[in-house]
């Protein structure tokens, strides 16, 4: 008779996703997989056994710990567990590697060391291939030989935020040297990846926002004197009609030039700041400035810029480019200069 078992490992794994989300809010931001980055990846999925084992497909769960030596290569250790049962309990004369009655439940513990190669580490959706070597411990065991396990597979990370990603894996675990022949056990898992460390953690000081100029500025890269490896790119300001967050044709033309620059600099991250004129209440202007920043972000995403490269902020009417002597005059030169949005790009 089959029995349901609860282990400390299962209880721990059940709360790991919640802990991961909680920690993600407090750790430094990271744009992608990069050199020097550590990753913690709890996961859950299904283990599908080779028919030669005579084991039922079962739940698998565990955790992976990784370190990225480059932005493409990550070395990762994994520990996971499977609680299965004999499939055909009436099986007589079992073959090599087959479990049979009177054995009922079979627990597996798998240890492995894997290498991941990321194809697009700088993108929101980052596919990879993985291969590695380890060992599988069957309990109870029907062999006293070394249970070596080779695995190969594919997967992908989808970055929800700068340091948190959804992760998907599909693996073929080839168990050999356990019995006189090998067995292919497949696994499909889903989990989370929490990233910290890496080159991005060196940015301990916030970027100081440049004082906005009244007139649009042509794109002009300049080298920051304080940090030789950081380049700040200033782009043309985007202007809006009164009390509107809709992009005008002129604004879209300016943004298209910005899109081209962003695509030429895939490591660039953008902070978009929205502003308003002095007319209107503070609450109304704050919301309007945020909508203007969001409109620019949406346009950039539609043009192929990854969402995780973009951040927005609204300042309402608190940081005018020009002083409005008469706020009720909505058509003044100063008012039109203040109906704007601007952004800076930092490239590392």
Secondary structure by P-SEA (a helix, b strand, c coil): cbbbbbcaaaaaaaaaaaaaaaaaacccccccccccbbbbbbbbbbbbbcccccccbbbbbbbbbbbbccccbbbbbbbbbbbbccccccccccccccccccccbbbbbbbbcbbbbbcccccccccccccccbbbbbccccccccbbbbbbbcbbbbbccccbbbbbbbbbbbbcccccbbbbbbbbbcbbbbbcccccccccccccccccccccccbbbbbccccccbbbbbcbbbbbccccccccaaaaaaaaaaaaaaaacccbbbbbbbbbcccccaaaaaaaaaaaaaaaaaaaaaaccccccbbbbbbcccccccccccccccccaaaaaacccccccccc
